[in-house]
Amino acid sequence: MKPKILITNDDGINADGIKALEEIVKLLGTVYVVAPSQERSAAAHSISFNHPLRVNFIDKHHVAVDGTPTDCTMFGFYGLLKGEKPALLVSGINHGVNLGDDITYSGTVSAALEGTLLGIPSIAFSMQYGKKFNFFLAKVFLRSLCKKVMEQGLEKNTFLNVNIPNCSRIRGVEIVRQGKRIYKDKMLKKIDPRGKAYYWLSGNPPDYVREAGTDFSAVNNNKIAVTPLKFDFTNYEALEEIKKWGLG
């Protein structure tokens, strides 16, 4: 029996990136696609609690969910696969990179995080913006990485965040740490026709800290960035220091 592979994203079930990802991994197993019915970028790790999920079964292997990427991962596991753990969960290919601190906002990354919470080896894939997307640019590597993860598994509580440069020729692969984003946001106040204020999040394009060995540096050198992530946010150094405060 072929291994099962669950695919999701945050750009929606009709996005070119998820169609390319399905084409790339379908040789590795039986694919099930569960994705938002519309774009849910920057949904982070949100879950729908206040309303039921509306689900459209396009066919036995393709399901559109009126919910977040995390909802899609959960429905794929509990609803479509009836709690049967797939061999792999892949999220993406996102239309735009998820580097540095951006991962905290990313629905693409959060879908892979949820897969990890469910005990499924998971990978988030994203591609840098350009004049157009060639989602098949790194297909050989993506397929090889998925196959390796299916065979070897991943360390407990760990998943992979993979970012692909948008260039004519990829110069290699780097295993790197998460970089640091520099945000330049501000709130713009506007007045509607009824005289009431409303606000838009705006600002200058974000920058990043230029350091070697990060996801930013890899992508900007036309290399695929592979970053192992874990969801234990504990600062263990601060933990020991705060214990000395005598709060208990």
N, C-alpha and C positions, 0 to 999 in steps of 0.2 A: 504494500500500500504506500502511495506517495505521501511524503510529509506535507502537513498543512502549513500554509503561509498566510498570515493576516496582513492586509495592507490598509493604511489610512492616511489622512493628510489634514491640512487646515485650509487648503485652497478650494476645496469642494470636489465632488465626485466627477465633475466634467473637466477638471483641470488637466492640461497637457502633461504636467509633471507626474501625476498619479497614473496616467495611462502609459507613460514611458516606463515607470517603475514596474508596473504589472508585466509589461512586455519583457523587461530585463530579467525578472525573477521567475517567470512562469516555467522555465525549464527545470527549476529546482524542486518543484512540488505543485500541489493543488492550491491555487490561489483563491482567496476570499477578500473582496474589496468592500470595506465598510467605511464610508466617508461622509462628511457633512453635505447636506443638500445644497448649501450655498457657502460662499467663502466665510471662514471663521478665523482669519489671521489675527494674531495677538490675543487669542482667547486664553492663552496660558493654560493652567491646569484646572480650569473651571469645569464644574459639573452641573447639569440641569436638575435642580431639586424642586422648583416651584411650578413646574408644568410637566405633563407627560411627554415622552419622546414620540414624535410621529415618524414612522418608518415606512419607506417605500422599497419593496422588494422588486428591483428591476429584473433580476433572475435569481437563480439559486446561489450565484457567486458574487452578485453585485447588489449592495444595499445602500440607499441614501438615507441619512438620519438627520432630522431637523434638530440638531444639537451641536455640541462642541466636539473637538477632536478626542477629548478624554471620554465623552459619552460614546463616541464611535468605537473606541478601544473596548470599553466595558460591554457595549452591546455585541460587538463582534465575538467576545469571549463568552459572555453569559447567555446572550440571546441566540446568535447565529450558530455558534459552535457548541452550545449547551454545556459550557464549562470544560470542554475538551481542550487541553492546552496545545496550541500550535507549536511547530518547531521554531518559528520565527515570526516576529512582528517587525514590519518596516513602515516608516512614516515618511511621506514626501512623494516625489522630489519637490521640495518647497521652491516656489518662485521667489528667490532671494535668499541670501545667506543668513544663518543664525550663528553669530559669532559673539564671543565675550559675554557681557551682561545681557545681551539680547535674548539669550536662551531662557531667561526668567519670564519673558513675555510670550515666547513662541508656543503656538498650538502644536506645531510639528514636533518640537522637542518634548512637549508635555504628553503627547500621545505615546511616545516611546517610553517616557517615564512611567506612565500608567501600565504599559505592557510589562515593565520591569517589576512594578509592584505586584503584578499578577503572576510573577515567576516566569515570564516569557522572555527569551533572549531578544533584545530589541535594538533597532538602529534607526536614527533619524537622519534623513538625507536632505540637503539643501544645495541650491546652485546660485551662484553670484548673478546679479542683474547684468544685462548687456542689451545690445540692440535687439537680439533675439536669443531664445534659449535653445541650446542643443543638448537636450536631456540625455542623449545617447553618447555624448562625448566620452564619458568614463564608464560605459556599460560593461566592459570586460572586467574592470576593477570592482565595480559594484557587485556584479554577479559573483566574482571570486570571493569578495569579503563576506557576502551573505552565506555562501557555501561554507566558508571557514567557520563562521559563527555557528551555523547549524551543526557542524561536526564537532567543534571544540567547546561550544558554549561560552558563557561570559562569567566573570566573577560575580558572586552574589551582590545584589543591589547596584549593579553596574550596567550601563548601556553605552552605546557609541553615538556620538554626534559627528556627522561627516559633512563637510562643506567642500563643494566642487567649484573651482574657478571657471569663469566664463571666458575662454580664450581659444585661440586657434590650435594650440598644442600644450597639453599638460606636461609639466616638467618632472613629475614624480609624486610621491606620497610622503607626508610627514606625520608622525605620531606626536601630537603636541598638546600643550595645556591650554586651558581657557584663557583668552586674553582679557584686556580691560577696555571697555567702551567709555568714551567721554561724551556725555550728552549735553546739548545746548538748547534745552527746551524752554518754552515760556507759554503762558496762557494769554491768548488774545481775547479781549472783551469786545463784544459786538452788541448792538441793540436791534431787536426785531421790530417789525412794523407796528407792534402794539406797545412799544416803549419798554419792553422787558429785556434784561441783559441775558446773553448767552455767551458761551466760551468755546474756543477752539484751542486744542493743544497744537502748538506750532513751534517755530524756532529754526535755527540754522542746522544744516546737515551734521549729524554726529561725527565725531572723530574717534581715534583709538590710540592707546599707548603703544608706541613703537618699540617692541621688544622681540628679540629672536626667540624661537621655540614656542610661539603662540599660534592659535588658529588664524589670527589676523595676518601674521607675517607669512605663513604658509600660503594662504590664498592669494595674497598680493605678490607672491613670487611664483604664481601659476602652478602651485602644487595643491593636491588634495589634502585637506586637513582632517585627520582622524583624532577625535578627543574622547577618551573614556570619561564618562561622568558618573557620579554616584549621588544618591539623594539623602545621604546623612549630612545635614547642614551644621552639625555640632562643631563649634570651635573648641577643640580639646585643650588648647593652651589657655584660652579664657576660662574654660571650665575649672581648671586647677587653680587659677588665680582667684576666681570668684568664691571658690570654696574657702579661701583664707579670710573672707570678709566676715565670717561668723554669723551668717544670716539664718542658719538652721536652728 
